[in-house]
Amino acid sequence: MVTPIPEPDRPLDPAEPVPDDPGELLPDTPDTLPPAPVEPSPDDPGGDPGGVPEPA
C-alpha cells in the first residue's frame, strides 16, 4: 500500500513570495552538494571507478 502525501504544516498563500534561499525551503539539508559523478564518455569509457555500472 502507498503512504499518502502529508498535508502542509500551514495553508499555502499564493500571494506570499517564495524564498530565494534553499536553506529556508529545505532546512534539514546540507549547505553544499557532493561533487557530481564522473560520467563515461565515448573518448574515455572509464567514468567514475566508484560509480554504478550501466544496465546490460
FENLINLIN-V714524 format. One record per residue. N is the residue number from 0. RES is the residue in one letter. SS is DSSP state (helix for helix, strand for strand, loop for the rest). OMEGA is omega in whole degrees, -180 to 180 (none if undefined). Layout:
BEGIN
n=N res=RES ss=SS omega=OMEGA
n=N res=RES ss=SS omega=OMEGA
END
This chain:
BEGIN
n=0 res=M ss=loop omega=-177
n=1 res=V ss=loop omega=177
n=2 res=T ss=loop omega=-180
n=3 res=P ss=loop omega=179
n=4 res=I ss=loop omega=-179
n=5 res=P ss=loop omega=178
n=6 res=E ss=loop omega=177
n=7 res=P ss=loop omega=-179
n=8 res=D ss=loop omega=179
n=9 res=R ss=loop omega=179
n=10 res=P ss=loop omega=179
n=11 res=L ss=loop omega=179
n=12 res=D ss=loop omega=-178
n=13 res=P ss=loop omega=-180
n=14 res=A ss=loop omega=-179
n=15 res=E ss=loop omega=-180
n=16 res=P ss=loop omega=179
n=17 res=V ss=loop omega=-180
n=18 res=P ss=loop omega=178
n=19 res=D ss=loop omega=-177
n=20 res=D ss=loop omega=179
n=21 res=P ss=helix omega=178
n=22 res=G ss=helix omega=176
n=23 res=E ss=helix omega=-179
n=24 res=L ss=helix omega=-178
n=25 res=L ss=loop omega=-174
n=26 res=P ss=loop omega=-176
n=27 res=D ss=loop omega=-177
n=28 res=T ss=loop omega=178
n=29 res=P ss=loop omega=-178
n=30 res=D ss=loop omega=-178
n=31 res=T ss=loop omega=178
n=32 res=L ss=loop omega=176
n=33 res=P ss=loop omega=180
n=34 res=P ss=loop omega=180
n=35 res=A ss=loop omega=178
n=36 res=P ss=loop omega=178
n=37 res=V ss=loop omega=-179
n=38 res=E ss=loop omega=176
n=39 res=P ss=loop omega=176
n=40 res=S ss=loop omega=179
n=41 res=P ss=loop omega=-179
n=42 res=D ss=loop omega=-178
n=43 res=D ss=loop omega=-176
n=44 res=P ss=loop omega=-177
n=45 res=G ss=loop omega=-179
n=46 res=G ss=loop omega=-178
n=47 res=D ss=loop omega=-178
n=48 res=P ss=loop omega=179
n=49 res=G ss=loop omega=-176
n=50 res=G ss=loop omega=180
n=51 res=V ss=loop omega=179
n=52 res=P ss=loop omega=179
n=53 res=E ss=loop omega=178
n=54 res=P ss=loop omega=-179
n=55 res=A ss=loop omega=none
END
